[in-house]
Amino acid sequence: SVAFAVILSILLVYMVMASSFESLWQPLLIMGTIPMSVIGVALILWVTQTPVSVMVGIGFLVLGGIVVDNGIAMVECVNRIKEHRPDVDLREALVEASVSRFRPILMTAASTVLGVLPLALGLGQGVELQQPMAITTIGGLLAATFLSLVFLPSLYYLGARFFERFQRAPAAEEEAELSHAP
């Protein structure tokens, strides 16, 4: 049932973002940050010898929301820069967005990691059940934050260039038809 909850949450988040961004590829790009967190989750579960359990699944759900939020902040900043200054090159917009969103994304990750660190360390009474959730959140968030800041702008650039080809093709066909008209 946790796997079903993860799939349903990913689908619902995608639908909300698609309606918000009015795009199908940008939410898909943002959702691509979730697999980036799997690297950190697998590594920290292996290092801490934590078995995969329901609490790990719940931690992954929590992690997905935070990671997606960081991706939204980055993509929204790039879109805002391109909207307000259409003459700016896409690479410049991506660099500017990465620089301006670096601190907020890092602060979000740091506050979450520091917030669940006592739980992950097992400090306090009765934390044994929730400890795998905190460990999952920390590992995934550390990996996803780094990878989102590095790879998300690169994926955005590749996606934008790919979809520009489809937008230019109809315009070129219309010009060719108009040039052949009598």
SULPELIN-V14863 format. One record per residue. N is the residue number from 1. RES is the residue in one letter. PHI is phi as a letter, one per 40 degrees, with the letter a starting at -180 (NA if undefined). D_LAST is the distance of its C-alpha to the last C-alpha in Angstrom with 2 decimals. Layout:
# SULPELIN-V14863
N&RES&PHI&D_LAST  N&RES&PHI&D_LAST
This chain:
# SULPELIN-V14863
1&S&NA&65.34  2&V&c&64.62  3&A&c&61.79  4&F&c&60.32  5&A&c&60.67  6&V&c&58.90  7&I&c&55.95  8&L&c&55.76  9&S&c&55.96  10&I&c&53.18  11&L&c&50.93  12&L&c&51.73  13&V&c&51.25  14&Y&c&47.86  15&M&c&46.74  16&V&c&47.96  17&M&c&46.25  18&A&c&42.93  19&S&c&42.95  20&S&c&44.10  21&F&c&41.63  22&E&f&38.74  23&S&a&38.11  24&L&c&39.26  25&W&c&39.62  26&Q&c&41.60  27&P&c&44.46  28&L&c&44.54  29&L&c&44.87  30&I&c&47.70  31&M&c&49.37  32&G&c&49.37  33&T&c&52.13  34&I&c&54.54  35&P&c&54.85  36&M&c&55.53  37&S&c&58.65  38&V&c&59.92  39&I&d&60.78  40&G&c&63.14  41&V&c&64.58  42&A&c&65.44  43&L&c&66.94  44&I&c&69.10  45&L&c&70.30  46&W&c&71.35  47&V&c&73.06  48&T&c&74.94  49&Q&f&75.71  50&T&c&74.42  51&P&c&73.83  52&V&c&70.65  53&S&a&71.53  54&V&c&70.22  55&M&c&70.72  56&V&c&68.52  57&G&c&65.80  58&I&c&66.29  59&G&c&66.16  60&F&c&62.85  61&L&c&61.51  62&V&c&62.70  63&L&c&61.20  64&G&d&57.79  65&G&c&57.59  66&I&c&58.52  67&V&c&56.24  68&V&c&53.24  69&D&c&54.07  70&N&c&53.99  71&G&c&50.61  72&I&c&49.22  73&A&d&50.54  74&M&c&48.78  75&V&c&45.36  76&E&c&45.47  77&C&c&46.29  78&V&c&43.34  79&N&c&40.98  80&R&c&42.54  81&I&c&42.14  82&K&c&38.45  83&E&c&37.93  84&H&c&39.81  85&R&b&38.59  86&P&c&35.08  87&D&c&35.14  88&V&c&38.11  89&D&c&37.62  90&L&c&38.52  91&R&c&41.47  92&E&c&42.85  93&A&c&42.58  94&L&c&44.41  95&V&c&47.13  96&E&c&47.58  97&A&c&47.82  98&S&c&50.27  99&V&c&52.44  100&S&c&52.44  101&R&c&53.08  102&F&d&55.64  103&R&c&58.62  104&P&c&57.87  105&I&c&57.23  106&L&c&60.34  107&M&c&62.41  108&T&c&61.36  109&A&c&62.36  110&A&c&65.57  111&S&c&66.70  112&T&c&66.17  113&V&c&67.94  114&L&c&70.81  115&G&c&71.04  116&V&b&71.57  117&L&d&73.53  118&P&c&76.96  119&L&c&76.02  120&A&c&74.84  121&L&c&78.06  122&G&g&80.11  123&L&c&81.80  124&G&h&83.51  125&Q&c&84.88  126&G&g&82.92  127&V&c&79.80  128&E&d&80.05  129&L&c&77.74  130&Q&c&74.99  131&Q&d&75.29  132&P&c&72.75  133&M&c&70.14  134&A&c&70.69  135&I&c&70.70  136&T&c&67.40  137&T&c&65.83  138&I&c&67.06  139&G&c&66.00  140&G&c&62.56  141&L&c&61.89  142&L&c&62.99  143&A&c&60.69  144&A&c&57.71  145&T&c&57.97  146&F&c&57.88  147&L&c&55.15  148&S&c&53.02  149&L&c&53.20  150&V&c&52.27  151&F&c&50.01  152&L&c&48.20  153&P&c&46.19  154&S&c&45.37  155&L&c&44.25  156&Y&c&42.16  157&Y&c&40.40  158&L&c&39.71  159&G&c&38.54  160&A&c&36.20  161&R&c&34.62  162&F&c&34.32  163&F&c&32.61  164&E&c&30.25  165&R&c&28.61  166&F&c&27.82  167&Q&c&26.42  168&R&c&24.11  169&A&d&22.62  170&P&c&20.61  171&A&c&19.26  172&A&c&18.17  173&E&c&16.44  174&E&c&14.49  175&E&c&13.45  176&A&c&12.40  177&E&c&10.25  178&L&c&8.62  179&S&c&8.21  180&H&c&6.48  181&A&c&3.84  182&P&c&0.00
